[in-house]
Amino acid sequence: MGKTSKFVAGAFFGALTGGVLGILFAPKSGAELRQELQEKANEIVTEVKKAAEEAQHEMEKEVTTPQE
């Protein structure tokens, strides 16, 4: 497993764990809770997409870099 894959996995599980813990310990109404869940889900999706794009750029750079 490469560095980028580990980063993506760590970012995903870290965001997921933080979101779940935040929800469990925050006293909120149902509507507020659903809104917060939606916002956290959007943040996680954004982070995963960004990490995937970075991984793709790194892989493309490795493929196009001439080997000595």
C-alpha positions, 0 to 999 in steps of 0.5 A: 500500500503506497503513501497516497493510499494510506493517506486517503484511507487515514483521511477517510477514517479520521473524518468518519470517526470525528463525525460520528463522535461529534454527532454522538456527543452533541445535544441537537434536535433532529433537524439540526442533526440531519443538517450537520450530518449532511455537511459532514458527509459533504466535507468527507466527499470533498476530502476524498476527492481531493486526495484521489486527485492528488494520488492520480497526479502522483501516479501520472508523474511516476508514469511520465518520469523517465527511469534511469 
